[in-house]
Amino acid sequence: MNKKFEPFLPIIGVAGLFAVWFAATAAKLVDPVLLPSPFEAGKAFWQGMHGALGFDFVKTIYRTLMATAIAAVIAIPLGIVLGASEKLYRSLEFVIDFFRSTPASAMFPLFLVLFGVGDETKISVAAFGAILVILFNVAYGVMNARKTRLLAAKVMGASRLRVLFDVMLFESLPQTFVGLRNGVSLALVIIVVAEMFIGSQDGLGHSVFEAQQMFEMPRMYAAIFAAGALGYGLNLIFLLIERRFVHWSGK
Amino acid sequence: MNAAQHALRLQSTGVPSPVTGALRRPHVTIRGLSKTFGKAVIYDNFDLDIPRGELISVFGPNGCGKSTLINMIAGLIPVDAGEILFDGMRLDEIKFGYVFQNYREALFPWMRAFDNIAYPLKMMNVLPAERKARTERLVAHLGIKLDLNLYPYQMSGGQQQLVSIMRALVVEPEILFLDEPFSALDYEMTLFMREQLQKLFMDSGTTMVLVSHDLEEAVYLADHVLLLSRHPAQVADFTLVEAARPRTDATLSDAGFVRTKAHCLEVFQREVRRA
């Protein structure tokens, strides 16, 4: 095949998915109430994004980014401190690993008691989950700083503090971005779940749940697509930022 | 070789030396150096004088402690016992440079080559404008044609190692340590880099200590080859290389050079066979 078609290859999968979906609904293979045609869902998406769904979309973005930002502000400095002292990290490793392995959704009731029903609860549970993911990655990034690079800085007369800021910080950046991308994905998952269940009035999770409750299937699919697009978009944005600021990553 | 001979040779071969008056005084004096790794005694009461303004190659059997020696002199590894002085001064009182074998991991990939070279000046609290001027002066002086606005990962291996060497030279060190600097490069690049290093040495007259695992390279570049025995390492021989500089491909087939190399090989093999 001609090389210049290669950038368009991903479109084939998307077109295929819609073709199968359209064929299934056109042939009435599935109950049209459970699976509306792609046109109906598309129409609901388009109309929704200019109305209620668009508002929910923005709400979810706000909560997810708030949670990720709070997590980053707490986890990055902490991760650097932990990573710089291997003994300190080893002594806290089990605790971090334990809570990292605890499903953050299991913490909802606790955070509800602490923060009440509102944005604080959703954002803080998501931040809690993201903190541990980011912390773990930053600490590992610092710990795995190339020994030669640290020695090179030392041999040039860099003090311990200088080595930390001039070398370790940069060395940990690629891994920090891995943590941030995982963190933002996890935050989105937690936020959407939280929006479904904790007395929520808005957000994509609420939108999906409400549409399902009212049996408005095209609207539900539209909300699911919006959530998918948001997840993909956030990951893409973080990747672009990473490529811009950590240009040496993987080279 | 006595001091008079030494001075005579330097005169006759025209090896440049920055401190003509201090030729007879050794630059580095190592006394009673001891180092053990676990049960292995690498150095036991080791003494060595490194002459000023010379390029010394360190060569010896595998694991005899070639790199350990320069790492101890450069303060990368602590000594168990002994004293290493530079003109009677301690390491923290002098300026020195160190070139690592692994240039890829020794340079800072987040900085452009120019900033990599200037970095040691920042550690000496030189102001930015002065840092830039001194780095530019070094680059101009060496006459090296490289785009220093590139990041290290955009350069070839040889270019990266050249940047590492320039980074070590920018502080105008009194002594430069090189730990197998060319062994990660392909042969063509190695030959090119040998010429570059020889040129840098002849231009700067800086005392250089080079660890090499290639006997031809060790002899070709050196004023003296330090041949070490198996550990606990002792000086098996401190062989003078008399060939005039600049040395070229023709030097490699010169009778004197071939003889010196054969002599070093003989000493080396004697030390390897010694159980």
Interface residues (C-beta under 8 A of the other chain):
Chain A: R146 K147 T148 R149 L151 A152 K154 V155 M156 G157 A158 R162 D166 V167 F170 L173 H247 W248 K251
Chain B: A74 G75 L76 Y98 F100 N102 E105 A106 L107 F108 P109 W110 Y119 P120 M123 M124 Y151 Y153 R167
